[in-house]
Amino acid sequence: MSDDNALEQIQRHREQIDAIDKELVALLNKRVGHSLVIRGLKPDAGMGLYDARREEEIFDKVAALNDGPLFNDYLREIYATILKVSKETPSV
């Protein structure tokens, strides 16, 4: 493979990553938006703000959806961070 060909392939992959990042940012914001709505509804439903069982359900669900190449432990770490940030995001 020539240097030019490799550079072109790298650029194409980077463009795809940029497009995926754009989608991820939109989806993460959409997800947090739903979390904020749920947070606002929990007191009226007689629920506490933190639900460890629900977090484990989320971890189990994303692991079941995972076809790799990410290891489930890495995916769990990513989702733990998403959940942490969701909890820390102030309500609008």
C-alpha positions as CSV (number, residue, x, y, z in Angstrom):
1,M,0.0,0.0,0.0
2,S,1.4,3.4,-0.9
3,D,1.8,6.2,1.5
4,D,-0.8,8.3,-0.4
5,N,-3.3,5.4,-0.4
6,A,-2.9,4.9,3.4
7,L,-3.3,8.6,4.0
8,E,-6.5,8.7,1.9
9,Q,-7.9,5.8,3.9
10,I,-7.0,7.4,7.2
11,Q,-8.7,10.6,6.0
12,R,-11.9,8.6,5.0
13,H,-12.0,6.9,8.4
14,R,-11.5,10.2,10.2
15,E,-14.4,11.7,8.3
16,Q,-16.5,8.7,9.3
17,I,-15.4,9.1,13.0
18,D,-16.3,12.9,12.8
19,A,-19.8,12.0,11.5
20,I,-20.3,9.4,14.2
21,D,-19.1,11.9,16.8
22,K,-21.7,14.3,15.6
23,E,-24.4,11.7,16.0
24,L,-23.1,10.6,19.4
25,V,-23.2,14.2,20.8
26,A,-26.8,14.6,19.6
27,L,-27.8,11.2,21.1
28,L,-26.0,11.8,24.4
29,N,-27.8,15.2,24.7
30,K,-31.1,13.5,23.9
31,R,-30.5,10.8,26.5
32,V,-29.6,13.3,29.2
33,G,-32.8,15.3,28.3
34,H,-34.9,12.2,29.0
35,S,-32.9,11.6,32.2
36,L,-33.7,15.1,33.4
37,V,-37.4,14.6,32.7
38,I,-37.3,11.4,34.7
39,R,-35.5,13.1,37.5
40,G,-38.3,15.7,37.7
41,L,-41.0,13.0,37.8
42,K,-39.4,10.7,40.4
43,P,-40.5,12.7,43.5
44,D,-44.2,12.6,42.3
45,A,-43.8,8.9,41.8
46,G,-42.5,8.4,45.3
47,M,-39.1,7.3,44.0
48,G,-35.6,8.3,45.2
49,L,-33.3,10.0,42.7
50,Y,-30.7,7.2,42.7
51,D,-31.6,3.6,41.8
52,A,-28.7,1.2,41.8
53,R,-30.9,-1.6,40.5
54,R,-31.8,0.5,37.4
55,E,-28.1,1.3,36.8
56,E,-27.3,-2.5,36.8
57,E,-30.2,-3.1,34.4
58,I,-28.7,-0.5,32.1
59,F,-25.2,-2.1,32.3
60,D,-26.8,-5.5,31.6
61,K,-28.8,-4.2,28.6
62,V,-25.8,-2.5,26.9
63,A,-23.7,-5.6,27.5
64,A,-26.3,-7.7,25.8
65,L,-26.3,-5.3,22.8
66,N,-22.6,-5.4,22.5
67,D,-21.1,-7.2,19.5
68,G,-17.7,-5.8,20.0
69,P,-14.9,-4.9,19.4
70,L,-15.4,-3.0,22.8
71,F,-15.1,-5.3,25.8
72,N,-18.1,-5.2,28.1
73,D,-16.0,-3.8,30.9
74,Y,-15.0,-0.8,28.7
75,L,-18.6,-0.3,27.7
76,R,-19.7,-0.4,31.4
77,E,-17.0,2.2,32.2
78,I,-18.3,4.5,29.4
79,Y,-21.9,4.1,30.6
80,A,-20.9,4.6,34.2
81,T,-19.5,8.0,33.1
82,I,-22.6,8.8,31.1
83,L,-24.8,8.0,34.1
84,K,-22.5,10.0,36.4
85,V,-22.7,13.1,34.1
86,S,-26.4,12.7,33.8
87,K,-26.8,12.8,37.5
88,E,-24.6,15.9,37.8
89,T,-26.3,17.8,34.9
90,P,-28.4,20.6,36.4
91,S,-32.1,20.6,35.5
92,V,-33.0,23.2,32.9
